[in-house]
Amino acid sequence: MTKKKEVVMNYNPNWSVMYEYQHKKDTIIPGTEIKFKYNRGTYKFEKYVFHLQKKIDWIDAIGPDGYRSFPVDMLMGIVKPKIRRPRKKNND
């Protein structure tokens, strides 16, 4: 068997790339499902990027239509699983 090459990503030196983002009470890590305003569907978080010179930040995510970048202010939050509650029986 051949050994797989290890991929090293070289980003723009003006970018500060982080693979973890704190949104309100939630810590978002790669693979977490998130939602954005004005967009249908859910996306999987990839990374948080801050441009040091332009002072702008965005989130890179993978969704149903491919790889996309969104401004941080469009982030609504993570997709939490729905909680099923047992039905109460009526004793009438």
Biopython code that builds the backbone (N, CA, C, O; Angstrom):
import numpy as np
from Bio.PDB.StructureBuilder import StructureBuilder

atoms = [
    (1, "MET", "N", (0.837, -1.180, 0.000)),
    (1, "MET", "CA", (0.000, 0.000, 0.000)),
    (1, "MET", "C", (0.882, 1.245, 0.000)),
    (1, "MET", "O", (1.943, 1.289, 0.623)),
    (2, "THR", "N", (0.404, 2.241, -0.717)),
    (2, "THR", "CA", (1.142, 3.493, -0.753)),
    (2, "THR", "C", (0.672, 4.408, 0.365)),
    (2, "THR", "O", (-0.477, 4.351, 0.804)),
    (3, "LYS", "N", (1.573, 5.234, 0.803)),
    (3, "LYS", "CA", (1.268, 6.163, 1.885)),
    (3, "LYS", "C", (0.630, 7.420, 1.304)),
    (3, "LYS", "O", (1.092, 7.943, 0.290)),
    (4, "LYS", "N", (-0.436, 7.907, 1.951)),
    (4, "LYS", "CA", (-1.094, 9.124, 1.485)),
    (4, "LYS", "C", (-0.237, 10.340, 1.797)),
    (4, "LYS", "O", (0.422, 10.406, 2.835)),
    (5, "LYS", "N", (-0.258, 11.308, 0.873)),
    (5, "LYS", "CA", (0.459, 12.557, 1.113)),
    (5, "LYS", "C", (-0.312, 13.400, 2.119)),
    (5, "LYS", "O", (-1.541, 13.462, 2.086)),
    (6, "GLU", "N", (0.413, 14.033, 2.993)),
    (6, "GLU", "CA", (-0.216, 14.931, 3.955)),
    (6, "GLU", "C", (-0.374, 16.300, 3.299)),
    (6, "GLU", "O", (0.594, 16.871, 2.797)),
    (7, "VAL", "N", (-1.594, 16.818, 3.305)),
    (7, "VAL", "CA", (-1.890, 18.081, 2.652)),
    (7, "VAL", "C", (-1.685, 19.228, 3.636)),
    (7, "VAL", "O", (-2.239, 19.221, 4.736)),
    (8, "VAL", "N", (-0.891, 20.202, 3.235)),
    (8, "VAL", "CA", (-0.651, 21.384, 4.066)),
    (8, "VAL", "C", (-1.247, 22.582, 3.334)),
    (8, "VAL", "O", (-0.855, 22.888, 2.208)),
    (9, "MET", "N", (-2.203, 23.262, 3.984)),
    (9, "MET", "CA", (-2.860, 24.410, 3.369)),
    (9, "MET", "C", (-2.047, 25.673, 3.638)),
    (9, "MET", "O", (-1.715, 25.979, 4.783)),
    (10, "ASN", "N", (-1.734, 26.397, 2.575)),
    (10, "ASN", "CA", (-1.036, 27.674, 2.691)),
    (10, "ASN", "C", (-2.033, 28.779, 2.375)),
    (10, "ASN", "O", (-2.408, 28.971, 1.218)),
    (11, "TYR", "N", (-2.462, 29.506, 3.405)),
    (11, "TYR", "CA", (-3.426, 30.571, 3.225)),
    (11, "TYR", "C", (-2.708, 31.895, 3.003)),
    (11, "TYR", "O", (-1.499, 32.010, 3.203)),
    (12, "ASN", "N", (-3.470, 32.871, 2.592)),
    (12, "ASN", "CA", (-2.974, 34.226, 2.419)),
    (12, "ASN", "C", (-2.345, 34.696, 3.742)),
    (12, "ASN", "O", (-2.962, 34.524, 4.794)),
    (13, "PRO", "N", (-1.144, 35.281, 3.721)),
    (13, "PRO", "CA", (-0.528, 35.720, 4.985)),
    (13, "PRO", "C", (-1.292, 36.842, 5.690)),
    (13, "PRO", "O", (-1.040, 37.116, 6.864)),
    (14, "ASN", "N", (-2.222, 37.494, 4.988)),
    (14, "ASN", "CA", (-3.032, 38.549, 5.604)),
    (14, "ASN", "C", (-4.261, 37.996, 6.306)),
    (14, "ASN", "O", (-5.031, 38.754, 6.897)),
    (15, "TRP", "N", (-4.455, 36.688, 6.250)),
    (15, "TRP", "CA", (-5.610, 36.061, 6.876)),
    (15, "TRP", "C", (-5.235, 35.435, 8.200)),
    (15, "TRP", "O", (-4.143, 34.888, 8.360)),
    (16, "SER", "N", (-6.145, 35.520, 9.139)),
    (16, "SER", "CA", (-6.036, 34.773, 10.384)),
    (16, "SER", "C", (-7.118, 33.696, 10.332)),
    (16, "SER", "O", (-8.306, 34.002, 10.430)),
    (17, "VAL", "N", (-6.707, 32.433, 10.178)),
    (17, "VAL", "CA", (-7.648, 31.327, 10.008)),
    (17, "VAL", "C", (-7.778, 30.556, 11.316)),
    (17, "VAL", "O", (-6.778, 30.146, 11.906)),
    (18, "MET", "N", (-9.030, 30.359, 11.770)),
    (18, "MET", "CA", (-9.288, 29.597, 12.993)),
    (18, "MET", "C", (-10.329, 28.524, 12.683)),
    (18, "MET", "O", (-11.281, 28.763, 11.940)),
    (19, "TYR", "N", (-10.139, 27.358, 13.253)),
    (19, "TYR", "CA", (-11.042, 26.237, 13.014)),
    (19, "TYR", "C", (-12.053, 26.063, 14.143)),
    (19, "TYR", "O", (-12.648, 24.996, 14.292)),
    (20, "GLU", "N", (-12.242, 27.101, 14.925)),
    (20, "GLU", "CA", (-13.209, 27.090, 16.015)),
    (20, "GLU", "C", (-13.766, 28.504, 16.130)),
    (20, "GLU", "O", (-13.026, 29.481, 16.014)),
    (21, "TYR", "N", (-15.076, 28.607, 16.359)),
    (21, "TYR", "CA", (-15.706, 29.919, 16.458)),
    (21, "TYR", "C", (-16.726, 29.903, 17.588)),
    (21, "TYR", "O", (-17.489, 28.947, 17.725)),
    (22, "GLN", "N", (-16.744, 30.949, 18.388)),
    (22, "GLN", "CA", (-17.679, 31.078, 19.507)),
    (22, "GLN", "C", (-18.835, 31.968, 19.066)),
    (22, "GLN", "O", (-18.637, 33.149, 18.785)),
    (23, "HIS", "N", (-20.051, 31.402, 19.005)),
    (23, "HIS", "CA", (-21.247, 32.158, 18.634)),
    (23, "HIS", "C", (-22.227, 32.077, 19.792)),
    (23, "HIS", "O", (-22.783, 31.013, 20.066)),
    (24, "LYS", "N", (-22.436, 33.182, 20.463)),
    (24, "LYS", "CA", (-23.265, 33.251, 21.669)),
    (24, "LYS", "C", (-22.764, 32.219, 22.676)),
    (24, "LYS", "O", (-21.628, 32.330, 23.136)),
    (25, "LYS", "N", (-23.568, 31.224, 23.033)),
    (25, "LYS", "CA", (-23.137, 30.216, 24.005)),
    (25, "LYS", "C", (-22.522, 28.985, 23.354)),
    (25, "LYS", "O", (-21.995, 28.116, 24.048)),
    (26, "ASP", "N", (-22.584, 28.904, 22.037)),
    (26, "ASP", "CA", (-22.150, 27.705, 21.327)),
    (26, "ASP", "C", (-20.742, 27.847, 20.756)),
    (26, "ASP", "O", (-20.379, 28.893, 20.217)),
    (27, "THR", "N", (-19.966, 26.789, 20.881)),
    (27, "THR", "CA", (-18.662, 26.715, 20.229)),
    (27, "THR", "C", (-18.836, 25.880, 18.976)),
    (27, "THR", "O", (-19.278, 24.733, 19.039)),
    (28, "ILE", "N", (-18.486, 26.460, 17.835)),
    (28, "ILE", "CA", (-18.680, 25.784, 16.560)),
    (28, "ILE", "C", (-17.337, 25.224, 16.099)),
    (28, "ILE", "O", (-16.344, 25.948, 16.033)),
    (29, "ILE", "N", (-17.315, 23.932, 15.782)),
    (29, "ILE", "CA", (-16.109, 23.267, 15.291)),
    (29, "ILE", "C", (-16.409, 22.723, 13.892)),
    (29, "ILE", "O", (-17.577, 22.619, 13.520)),
    (30, "PRO", "N", (-15.378, 22.372, 13.106)),
    (30, "PRO", "CA", (-15.623, 21.857, 11.759)),
    (30, "PRO", "C", (-16.559, 20.649, 11.759)),
    (30, "PRO", "O", (-16.412, 19.724, 12.558)),
    (31, "GLY", "N", (-17.518, 20.684, 10.846)),
    (31, "GLY", "CA", (-18.490, 19.606, 10.730)),
    (31, "GLY", "C", (-19.813, 19.898, 11.415)),
    (31, "GLY", "O", (-20.785, 19.172, 11.205)),
    (32, "THR", "N", (-19.873, 20.944, 12.230)),
    (32, "THR", "CA", (-21.114, 21.312, 12.914)),
    (32, "THR", "C", (-22.082, 21.927, 11.908)),
    (32, "THR", "O", (-21.689, 22.765, 11.098)),
    (33, "GLU", "N", (-23.341, 21.514, 11.959)),
    (33, "GLU", "CA", (-24.343, 22.074, 11.055)),
    (33, "GLU", "C", (-24.792, 23.442, 11.567)),
    (33, "GLU", "O", (-25.124, 23.605, 12.741)),
    (34, "ILE", "N", (-24.795, 24.426, 10.654)),
    (34, "ILE", "CA", (-25.164, 25.796, 10.993)),
    (34, "ILE", "C", (-26.154, 26.334, 9.961)),
    (34, "ILE", "O", (-26.282, 25.793, 8.863)),
    (35, "LYS", "N", (-26.853, 27.410, 10.335)),
    (35, "LYS", "CA", (-27.801, 28.050, 9.428)),
    (35, "LYS", "C", (-27.427, 29.522, 9.275)),
    (35, "LYS", "O", (-26.864, 30.137, 10.181)),
    (36, "PHE", "N", (-27.761, 30.075, 8.090)),
    (36, "PHE", "CA", (-27.513, 31.474, 7.790)),
    (36, "PHE", "C", (-28.807, 32.166, 7.407)),
    (36, "PHE", "O", (-29.722, 31.535, 6.878)),
    (37, "LYS", "N", (-28.884, 33.468, 7.675)),
    (37, "LYS", "CA", (-30.049, 34.268, 7.292)),
    (37, "LYS", "C", (-30.147, 34.319, 5.774)),
    (37, "LYS", "O", (-29.138, 34.301, 5.069)),
    (38, "TYR", "N", (-31.379, 34.383, 5.288)),
    (38, "TYR", "CA", (-31.696, 34.561, 3.868)),
    (38, "TYR", "C", (-31.219, 33.403, 2.986)),
    (38, "TYR", "O", (-31.176, 33.556, 1.765)),
    (39, "ASN", "N", (-30.862, 32.254, 3.561)),
    (39, "ASN", "CA", (-30.434, 31.098, 2.785)),
    (39, "ASN", "C", (-31.166, 29.866, 3.265)),
    (39, "ASN", "O", (-31.307, 29.636, 4.466)),
    (40, "ARG", "N", (-31.629, 29.084, 2.319)),
    (40, "ARG", "CA", (-32.305, 27.837, 2.667)),
    (40, "ARG", "C", (-31.289, 26.756, 2.944)),
    (40, "ARG", "O", (-30.187, 26.763, 2.395)),
    (41, "GLY", "N", (-31.660, 25.844, 3.786)),
    (41, "GLY", "CA", (-30.815, 24.685, 4.040)),
    (41, "GLY", "C", (-29.800, 24.919, 5.141)),
    (41, "GLY", "O", (-29.688, 26.006, 5.706)),
    (42, "THR", "N", (-29.071, 23.860, 5.419)),
    (42, "THR", "CA", (-28.033, 23.920, 6.445)),
    (42, "THR", "C", (-26.670, 23.749, 5.793)),
    (42, "THR", "O", (-26.550, 23.203, 4.696)),
    (43, "TYR", "N", (-25.664, 24.219, 6.478)),
    (43, "TYR", "CA", (-24.292, 24.161, 5.994)),
    (43, "TYR", "C", (-23.413, 23.565, 7.080)),
    (43, "TYR", "O", (-23.736, 23.649, 8.265)),
    (44, "LYS", "N", (-22.307, 22.966, 6.675)),
    (44, "LYS", "CA", (-21.351, 22.434, 7.639)),
    (44, "LYS", "C", (-20.202, 23.425, 7.774)),
    (44, "LYS", "O", (-19.592, 23.835, 6.787)),
    (45, "PHE", "N", (-19.923, 23.797, 9.016)),
    (45, "PHE", "CA", (-18.866, 24.754, 9.316)),
    (45, "PHE", "C", (-17.509, 24.198, 8.896)),
    (45, "PHE", "O", (-17.191, 23.038, 9.160)),
    (46, "GLU", "N", (-16.716, 25.042, 8.238)),
    (46, "GLU", "CA", (-15.370, 24.646, 7.810)),
    (46, "GLU", "C", (-14.308, 25.440, 8.579)),
    (46, "GLU", "O", (-13.438, 24.855, 9.223)),
    (47, "LYS", "N", (-14.384, 26.791, 8.507)),
    (47, "LYS", "CA", (-13.414, 27.625, 9.231)),
    (47, "LYS", "C", (-13.898, 29.062, 9.329)),
    (47, "LYS", "O", (-14.775, 29.498, 8.583)),
    (48, "TYR", "N", (-13.300, 29.788, 10.274)),
    (48, "TYR", "CA", (-13.540, 31.214, 10.478)),
    (48, "TYR", "C", (-12.295, 31.951, 10.011)),
    (48, "TYR", "O", (-11.179, 31.584, 10.382)),
    (49, "VAL", "N", (-12.477, 32.988, 9.198)),
    (49, "VAL", "CA", (-11.337, 33.716, 8.630)),
    (49, "VAL", "C", (-11.484, 35.200, 8.934)),
    (49, "VAL", "O", (-12.571, 35.761, 8.797)),
    (50, "PHE", "N", (-10.385, 35.840, 9.349)),
    (50, "PHE", "CA", (-10.345, 37.280, 9.595)),
    (50, "PHE", "C", (-9.231, 37.875, 8.749)),
    (50, "PHE", "O", (-8.085, 37.433, 8.827)),
    (51, "HIS", "N", (-9.568, 38.888, 7.932)),
    (51, "HIS", "CA", (-8.579, 39.562, 7.089)),
    (51, "HIS", "C", (-7.943, 40.678, 7.914)),
    (51, "HIS", "O", (-8.628, 41.615, 8.326)),
    (52, "LEU", "N", (-6.650, 40.581, 8.154)),
    (52, "LEU", "CA", (-5.962, 41.497, 9.067)),
    (52, "LEU", "C", (-5.895, 42.928, 8.548)),
    (52, "LEU", "O", (-5.973, 43.867, 9.340)),
    (53, "GLN", "N", (-5.754, 43.118, 7.240)),
    (53, "GLN", "CA", (-5.632, 44.480, 6.705)),
    (53, "GLN", "C", (-6.985, 45.152, 6.492)),
    (53, "GLN", "O", (-7.155, 46.330, 6.805)),
    (54, "LYS", "N", (-7.937, 44.406, 5.963)),
    (54, "LYS", "CA", (-9.248, 44.984, 5.660)),
    (54, "LYS", "C", (-10.204, 44.978, 6.847)),
    (54, "LYS", "O", (-11.257, 45.613, 6.802)),
    (55, "LYS", "N", (-9.838, 44.261, 7.913)),
    (55, "LYS", "CA", (-10.656, 44.173, 9.138)),
    (55, "LYS", "C", (-12.057, 43.613, 8.863)),
    (55, "LYS", "O", (-13.039, 44.096, 9.427)),
    (56, "ILE", "N", (-12.149, 42.603, 8.003)),
    (56, "ILE", "CA", (-13.417, 41.927, 7.759)),
    (56, "ILE", "C", (-13.263, 40.452, 8.112)),
    (56, "ILE", "O", (-12.162, 39.902, 8.070)),
    (57, "ASP", "N", (-14.378, 39.822, 8.459)),
    (57, "ASP", "CA", (-14.326, 38.402, 8.791)),
    (57, "ASP", "C", (-15.477, 37.672, 8.121)),
    (57, "ASP", "O", (-16.512, 38.266, 7.819)),
    (58, "TRP", "N", (-15.287, 36.388, 7.893)),
    (58, "TRP", "CA", (-16.298, 35.558, 7.259)),
    (58, "TRP", "C", (-16.153, 34.121, 7.710)),
    (58, "TRP", "O", (-15.154, 33.734, 8.318)),
    (59, "ILE", "N", (-17.181, 33.334, 7.395)),
    (59, "ILE", "CA", (-17.200, 31.912, 7.723)),
    (59, "ILE", "C", (-17.269, 31.122, 6.427)),
    (59, "ILE", "O", (-18.111, 31.403, 5.574)),
    (60, "ASP", "N", (-16.405, 30.151, 6.273)),
    (60, "ASP", "CA", (-16.436, 29.246, 5.136)),
    (60, "ASP", "C", (-17.219, 28.013, 5.538)),
    (60, "ASP", "O", (-17.003, 27.446, 6.609)),
    (61, "ALA", "N", (-18.147, 27.596, 4.653)),
    (61, "ALA", "CA", (-19.007, 26.455, 4.954)),
    (61, "ALA", "C", (-19.251, 25.635, 3.693)),
    (61, "ALA", "O", (-19.122, 26.126, 2.572)),
    (62, "ILE", "N", (-19.605, 24.375, 3.912)),
    (62, "ILE", "CA", (-19.937, 23.477, 2.811)),
    (62, "ILE", "C", (-21.422, 23.169, 2.904)),
    (62, "ILE", "O", (-21.909, 22.750, 3.954)),
    (63, "GLY", "N", (-22.146, 23.375, 1.802)),
    (63, "GLY", "CA", (-23.585, 23.160, 1.816)),
    (63, "GLY", "C", (-24.054, 22.367, 0.624)),
    (63, "GLY", "O", (-23.250, 21.763, -0.086)),
    (64, "PRO", "N", (-25.374, 22.365, 0.398)),
    (64, "PRO", "CA", (-25.934, 21.587, -0.708)),
    (64, "PRO", "C", (-25.496, 22.099, -2.077)),
    (64, "PRO", "O", (-25.473, 21.338, -3.044)),
    (65, "ASP", "N", (-25.152, 23.369, -2.165)),
    (65, "ASP", "CA", (-24.717, 23.935, -3.439)),
    (65, "ASP", "C", (-23.203, 24.108, -3.517)),
    (65, "ASP", "O", (-22.713, 24.813, -4.400)),
    (66, "GLY", "N", (-22.462, 23.488, -2.627)),
    (66, "GLY", "CA", (-21.007, 23.525, -2.682)),
    (66, "GLY", "C", (-20.384, 24.352, -1.576)),
    (66, "GLY", "O", (-21.000, 24.593, -0.538)),
    (67, "TYR", "N", (-19.160, 24.781, -1.809)),
    (67, "TYR", "CA", (-18.364, 25.520, -0.837)),
    (67, "TYR", "C", (-18.710, 26.995, -0.931)),
    (67, "TYR", "O", (-18.653, 27.572, -2.017)),
    (68, "ARG", "N", (-19.072, 27.626, 0.201)),
    (68, "ARG", "CA", (-19.453, 29.037, 0.201)),
    (68, "ARG", "C", (-18.866, 29.776, 1.384)),
    (68, "ARG", "O", (-18.492, 29.181, 2.394)),
    (69, "SER", "N", (-18.793, 31.090, 1.234)),
    (69, "SER", "CA", (-18.339, 31.972, 2.318)),
    (69, "SER", "C", (-19.471, 32.931, 2.658)),
    (69, "SER", "O", (-20.140, 33.460, 1.770)),
    (70, "PHE", "N", (-19.680, 33.151, 3.961)),
    (70, "PHE", "CA", (-20.740, 34.032, 4.433)),
    (70, "PHE", "C", (-20.161, 35.027, 5.433)),
    (70, "PHE", "O", (-19.247, 34.685, 6.184)),
    (71, "PRO", "N", (-20.687, 36.272, 5.452)),
    (71, "PRO", "CA", (-20.291, 37.206, 6.510)),
    (71, "PRO", "C", (-20.775, 36.679, 7.867)),
    (71, "PRO", "O", (-21.807, 36.013, 7.955)),
    (72, "VAL", "N", (-20.026, 36.982, 8.903)),
    (72, "VAL", "CA", (-20.345, 36.477, 10.239)),
    (72, "VAL", "C", (-21.697, 36.987, 10.730)),
    (72, "VAL", "O", (-22.388, 36.279, 11.462)),
    (73, "ASP", "N", (-22.089, 38.206, 10.341)),
    (73, "ASP", "CA", (-23.354, 38.745, 10.835)),
    (73, "ASP", "C", (-24.577, 38.035, 10.249)),
    (73, "ASP", "O", (-25.689, 38.253, 10.729)),
    (74, "MET", "N", (-24.404, 37.195, 9.229)),
    (74, "MET", "CA", (-25.515, 36.412, 8.670)),
    (74, "MET", "C", (-25.716, 35.080, 9.389)),
    (74, "MET", "O", (-26.689, 34.375, 9.119)),
    (75, "LEU", "N", (-24.813, 34.727, 10.298)),
    (75, "LEU", "CA", (-24.911, 33.455, 11.013)),
    (75, "LEU", "C", (-26.072, 33.500, 12.007)),
    (75, "LEU", "O", (-26.129, 34.384, 12.861)),
    (76, "MET", "N", (-26.999, 32.541, 11.891)),
    (76, "MET", "CA", (-28.124, 32.456, 12.827)),
    (76, "MET", "C", (-27.771, 31.580, 14.021)),
    (76, "MET", "O", (-28.198, 31.864, 15.140)),
    (77, "GLY", "N", (-27.006, 30.530, 13.803)),
    (77, "GLY", "CA", (-26.628, 29.646, 14.895)),
    (77, "GLY", "C", (-26.515, 28.213, 14.418)),
    (77, "GLY", "O", (-26.627, 27.920, 13.228)),
    (78, "ILE", "N", (-26.290, 27.323, 15.381)),
    (78, "ILE", "CA", (-26.148, 25.919, 15.023)),
    (78, "ILE", "C", (-27.519, 25.259, 14.961)),
    (78, "ILE", "O", (-28.483, 25.742, 15.555)),
    (79, "VAL", "N", (-27.590, 24.157, 14.242)),
    (79, "VAL", "CA", (-28.823, 23.390, 14.127)),
    (79, "VAL", "C", (-28.818, 22.375, 15.255)),
    (79, "VAL", "O", (-27.984, 21.470, 15.290)),
    (80, "LYS", "N", (-29.757, 22.533, 16.175)),
    (80, "LYS", "CA", (-29.850, 21.623, 17.309)),
    (80, "LYS", "C", (-30.922, 20.586, 17.022)),
    (80, "LYS", "O", (-31.942, 20.911, 16.416)),
    (81, "PRO", "N", (-30.712, 19.343, 17.446)),
    (81, "PRO", "CA", (-31.731, 18.324, 17.205)),
    (81, "PRO", "C", (-33.013, 18.619, 17.973)),
    (81, "PRO", "O", (-32.987, 19.132, 19.092)),
    (82, "LYS", "N", (-34.133, 18.280, 17.342)),
    (82, "LYS", "CA", (-35.417, 18.507, 17.993)),
    (82, "LYS", "C", (-35.603, 17.503, 19.118)),
    (82, "LYS", "O", (-35.190, 16.349, 19.009)),
    (83, "ILE", "N", (-36.229, 17.951, 20.195)),
    (83, "ILE", "CA", (-36.466, 17.089, 21.358)),
    (83, "ILE", "C", (-37.902, 16.574, 21.284)),
    (83, "ILE", "O", (-38.850, 17.357, 21.219)),
    (84, "ARG", "N", (-38.048, 15.276, 21.293)),
    (84, "ARG", "CA", (-39.391, 14.669, 21.300)),
    (84, "ARG", "C", (-39.878, 14.565, 22.735)),
    (84, "ARG", "O", (-39.169, 14.078, 23.617)),
    (85, "ARG", "N", (-41.079, 15.024, 22.948)),
    (85, "ARG", "CA", (-41.667, 14.957, 24.282)),
    (85, "ARG", "C", (-42.807, 13.942, 24.260)),
    (85, "ARG", "O", (-43.591, 13.909, 23.312)),
    (86, "PRO", "N", (-42.902, 13.111, 25.308)),
    (86, "PRO", "CA", (-43.995, 12.124, 25.326)),
    (86, "PRO", "C", (-45.350, 12.810, 25.481)),
    (86, "PRO", "O", (-45.477, 13.826, 26.165)),
    (87, "ARG", "N", (-46.351, 12.236, 24.836)),
    (87, "ARG", "CA", (-47.696, 12.795, 24.929)),
    (87, "ARG", "C", (-48.316, 12.435, 26.275)),
    (87, "ARG", "O", (-48.102, 11.349, 26.813)),
    (88, "LYS", "N", (-49.083, 13.370, 26.795)),
    (88, "LYS", "CA", (-49.764, 13.135, 28.071)),
    (88, "LYS", "C", (-51.115, 12.488, 27.784)),
    (88, "LYS", "O", (-51.793, 12.846, 26.822)),
    (89, "LYS", "N", (-51.501, 11.527, 28.633)),
    (89, "LYS", "CA", (-52.790, 10.869, 28.480)),
    (89, "LYS", "C", (-53.853, 11.684, 29.209)),
    (89, "LYS", "O", (-53.632, 12.177, 30.315)),
    (90, "ASN", "N", (-55.005, 11.815, 28.568)),
    (90, "ASN", "CA", (-56.110, 12.510, 29.212)),
    (90, "ASN", "C", (-56.883, 11.530, 30.085)),
    (90, "ASN", "O", (-57.267, 10.458, 29.619)),
    (91, "ASN", "N", (-57.112, 11.884, 31.337)),
    (91, "ASN", "CA", (-57.863, 11.038, 32.261)),
    (91, "ASN", "C", (-59.277, 11.575, 32.474)),
    (91, "ASN", "O", (-59.784, 11.556, 33.596)),
    (92, "ASP", "N", (-59.906, 12.045, 31.426)),
    (92, "ASP", "CA", (-61.269, 12.585, 31.541)),
    (92, "ASP", "C", (-62.312, 11.507, 31.482)),
    (92, "ASP", "O", (-63.506, 11.797, 31.564)),
]
sb = StructureBuilder()
sb.init_structure("model")
sb.init_model(0)
sb.init_chain("A")
sb.init_seg("    ")
for serial, (resi, resn, name, xyz) in enumerate(atoms, 1):
    if name == "N":
        sb.init_residue(resn, " ", resi, " ")
    sb.init_atom(name, np.array(xyz, "f"), 0.0, 1.0, " ", f" {name:<3s}", serial, name[0])
structure = sb.get_structure()
